[in-house]
C-alpha cells in the first residue's frame, strides 16, 4: 500500500540519502509502478514517487525515485 507524505520532497530525499547509501533517480523503473511512498510538496504541489529496492533475502539495497511534476 502506497503511503502519501506531505513534505518538502527535496528535504525528504536528502534525509533518505543520510540513512541509505544508494538513492537513485530512475524514472522508468519497474519498482515505481507501485511506489512505497508518494511525497507531495504542500507549497508547490510537486509529487515524487519513492520505492525501496530490496533483494530476495529482504536486505534493503537502495532507494529509487521519480519526480512527477
Secondary structure, 3 states (H helix, E strand, C coil): CCEEEECCHHHHHHHHHHHCCCEEECCCCHHHCCCCEEEECCCCCCEEEEEEEECCCCCEEEEEEEECC
